[in-house]
Amino acid sequence: MTFNPYIYFDGEAEAALRFYHEVFGASDLTLMPYHEAPEGEGLPKSDRIMYGHIMLGDACLMASDVMPGMEAGPQQAVSINHSVPDFETGKALFDKLLEGGAVTMPYEPVFFSKGFGMVKDKFGTHWMIGVPPEEPEAS
């Protein structure tokens, strides 16, 4: 079992998922707008995204827009953590996510990682990008 992040947007889910698909080199991009829902469901006829996801290996990042007319709250209290194999990979992802966004914590070596940083992207999603800590050597 695992946890899969689900992010809500206010009309930007399609652009955000397309951006994440490109940044992470995801294998799958699924976008289902509200107007594709069956007639009897009573959902609005809108181009907003009712459900979407990207796949990166076995990992799934899901997102949608809030239903038209509903208020969307900002993504303030959650960050999506993404582990990378090395400093260079992490720095490249961090820099792509930073385009149009803001640094929360610069990407650099820290006491617990060869590379770690936090960024809020142009869609308001908070990311933590880092190299996992090394395993201690067995004695």
C-alpha positions in Angstrom: 0.0 0.0 0.0 1.0 3.6 -0.6 -0.2 7.2 -0.4 -0.8 9.1 -3.7 -1.0 12.9 -3.6 -4.1 14.5 -5.1 -3.9 18.2 -5.8 -6.8 20.5 -6.4 -6.5 23.5 -8.7 -8.8 26.4 -9.7 -8.9 26.0 -13.4 -5.2 25.2 -13.9 -5.1 21.4 -13.5 -4.6 20.7 -17.2 -1.7 23.1 -17.5 -0.2 21.9 -14.3 -0.4 18.2 -15.2 1.0 18.9 -18.6 3.9 20.8 -17.0 4.6 18.0 -14.4 4.3 15.4 -17.2 7.1 17.2 -19.1 9.3 18.1 -16.1 9.3 14.6 -14.6 9.3 12.7 -17.9 6.1 10.8 -16.8 5.0 7.8 -18.8 1.3 8.6 -18.8 -0.9 11.7 -18.8 -4.7 11.3 -18.3 -7.0 14.3 -18.4 -10.8 14.0 -18.0 -12.8 17.2 -18.2 -16.2 17.6 -16.5 -18.0 17.8 -19.8 -17.0 14.1 -20.5 -19.0 12.9 -17.5 -22.2 10.9 -18.4 -25.3 13.0 -18.8 -27.1 11.5 -15.8 -24.4 12.4 -13.3 -25.5 16.1 -13.0 -22.0 17.4 -13.4 -21.4 20.8 -15.1 -20.5 21.0 -18.7 -17.1 22.5 -18.2 -13.6 22.2 -19.7 -12.2 22.1 -16.2 -10.5 18.9 -15.3 -12.7 16.5 -13.3 -9.8 14.0 -12.9 -6.3 13.7 -14.1 -3.0 12.0 -13.3 0.6 11.4 -14.4 2.5 8.2 -13.8 6.2 8.0 -13.0 7.0 4.3 -12.7 4.5 3.0 -10.1 4.0 6.4 -8.6 0.8 8.3 -9.4 0.3 12.0 -9.0 -3.4 12.9 -9.3 -5.1 16.3 -9.7 -8.3 18.0 -10.7 -9.9 21.4 -10.7 -12.5 22.2 -8.1 -16.0 22.0 -9.5 -17.1 25.2 -11.2 -18.6 27.5 -8.6 -16.7 26.0 -5.7 -14.0 27.9 -3.9 -10.5 26.6 -4.2 -8.2 26.9 -1.2 -4.5 27.5 -1.6 -2.1 24.6 -1.3 -0.3 26.0 1.8 0.1 23.1 4.2 1.3 20.3 2.0 4.5 19.6 0.0 5.1 16.8 -2.4 8.4 15.1 -1.8 10.2 13.7 -4.8 13.4 11.6 -4.3 16.1 11.8 -6.9 19.2 9.5 -7.4 21.8 12.3 -7.4 22.5 16.0 -6.9 22.5 16.8 -10.6 19.1 15.2 -11.3 17.7 17.0 -8.3 19.1 20.4 -9.3 17.7 20.1 -12.9 14.2 19.2 -11.6 14.3 21.9 -9.0 15.3 24.5 -11.6 12.4 23.4 -13.9 9.9 23.6 -11.1 11.3 27.0 -10.1 10.4 28.6 -13.5 7.7 31.1 -12.6 7.8 30.0 -9.0 9.6 30.8 -5.8 12.4 29.2 -3.8 11.4 28.2 -0.3 14.8 26.6 0.5 17.6 26.7 -2.0 18.7 23.4 -3.5 22.1 22.5 -2.0 23.9 20.0 0.1 22.5 19.8 3.6 23.5 17.7 6.7 21.0 15.0 5.8 21.3 14.9 2.0 23.8 15.4 -0.8 21.1 17.7 -2.3 17.8 19.0 -1.0 15.6 22.0 -1.7 12.0 23.3 -1.5 10.2 25.3 -4.2 6.7 26.6 -4.8 6.0 26.2 -8.5 4.0 28.6 -10.7 0.8 26.7 -10.0 1.2 27.1 -6.2 2.3 23.5 -5.6 5.0 23.1 -2.9 7.8 20.6 -3.8 10.6 19.0 -1.8 13.3 17.6 -4.1 16.1 15.6 -2.5 18.7 12.9 -2.6 17.7 10.2 0.0 20.1 9.9 3.0 22.9 7.4 2.5 22.6 4.1 4.4 25.1 3.9 7.3 27.9 1.4 6.6 27.6 -1.9 8.5 30.2 -2.4 11.1 
